[in-house]
Amino acid sequence: MQWAGLIAPGAAVLDVAAGGGRHSRFFAARGHRVTAIDRDVAALAGEAGVEAVQADLEDGSPWPLPGRTFGGVVVTNYLHRPLFSQLLDSLAPDGVLLYETFMEGNERFGRPKQPEFLLKDGELLEVVRGRLSVTAYEARLLSEPKTAMVQRIAARRP
């Protein structure tokens, strides 16, 4: 929510691994056209302003939204490194990537613990280097809603 205002008013937003739809609903309420993608989109069925796309992003299938671009791409609590390039390619000019997930060190506090689900130190910065302009970045310990180590980035496509 802190960086949601960076996405242009009315711009299309892609919510990746949307889960229960918290971010999809938030952006739809702000007047954005939202495309929510997840293996299970039942929680978003019939949600006003939200196009729910059912897809398994990890099964090797082609990207389910070929050629589509968005003014905002939102990813939280999800990490599948093979998607990084596709997510950046899905940003329209001046589009904003908002990404937050767990990083190394989180294993001390709970799940996820496996390295394949934890960002390495500075990894989000490396992912966007040379492609996006970083507006904000954090790598920090959170205490709410539960103790966790996370990285967050807000970056814009020039």
BELVEN-V307989 format. One record per pair of residues at least 4 apart in sequence whose C-alpha atoms are under 6 Angstrom apart, sorted by the first residue. I is the first residue (numbers start at 0). GAP is how many residues later the second one is. If there is no record, write none. Layout:
BEGIN
[[I	GAP] [I	GAP]]
END
This chain:
BEGIN
[[6	65] [6	89] [9	21] [9	22] [10	21] [10	60] [11	20] [11	21] [11	22] [11	58] [11	59] [12	21] [12	57] [12	58] [12	59] [12	60] [13	20] [13	21] [13	22] [13	59] [14	21] [14	59] [15	21] [15	59] [16	20] [16	21] [17	18] [17	19] [17	20] [19	23] [20	4] [26	5] [27	4] [27	21] [32	16] [33	16] [34	15] [34	16] [34	17] [35	16] [35	17] [36	16] [36	17] [37	16] [37	17] [38	15] [38	16] [38	17] [40	13] [68	21] [68	22] [68	23] [69	21] [69	22] [70	21] [70	24] [71	23] [71	24] [71	25] [72	24] [73	24] [73	25] [74	24] [75	23] [75	24] [75	25] [76	24] [77	23] [78	38] [90	4] [92	64] [92	65] [93	62] [93	63] [93	64] [94	61] [94	62] [95	59] [95	60] [96	57] [96	58] [97	55] [97	56] [98	53] [98	54] [99	51] [99	52] [100	49] [100	50] [101	16] [101	47] [101	48] [102	15] [102	16] [102	17] [102	46] [102	47] [103	14] [103	15] [103	16] [104	44] [105	42] [105	43] [106	6] [118	4] [124	4] [127	4] [131	23] [131	24] [131	25] [132	22] [132	23] [133	21] [134	19] [134	20] [135	17] [135	18] [136	15] [136	16] [137	13] [137	14] [138	11] [138	12] [139	9] [139	10] [140	7] [140	8] [141	5] [141	6] [142	4]]
END
